[in-house]
Amino acid sequence: MKAFFQELFRTGIYKRTQGRITRQVTFAAMAVALGVALWQLSQSMVAWAETGFRFAVPGVLLLLGWWIAYRIVNVPAFADFLVAVEAEMNKVSWPTRSELFRASVVVLFTIFALATLLAVYDFVWRVLFHNVIGIL
């Protein structure tokens, strides 16, 4: 735990050239989530509107949270994980546009076929229970 708090006060970037995109996207996601949460906090602080702290407290917390998010993506263990994630993502063979379209059509057809099949089963069981057995 001591090493984590020491890491929060460093200013250097661990392995600066590796995993840059993954770190930036991770930081951006953390920053947006924190921004939305603190915006909601400022909206709920209606009673503090006259004191001027309605936006000051969330603003300070936002800056502090952004710094912590920036430092978290540079903690060596987490940064190594993000570097490994980016390396694995570079190995992925992405489908072409036509392959993606064909696969999407297959998935949509399968979903509609199964939905139709379940609707037929539902109808048959409803008729069976209602008319033949008289339960429902």
Secondary structure, DSSP 8 states (H G I E B T S, - for coil): -HHHHHHHT----TTTTSSHHHHHHHHHHHHHHHHHHHHHHHHH-GGGTTTTHHHHHHHHHHHHHHHHHHHHTTSHHHHHHHHHHHHHHHH-----HHHHHHHHHHHHHHHHHHHHHHHHHHHHHHHIIIIII---
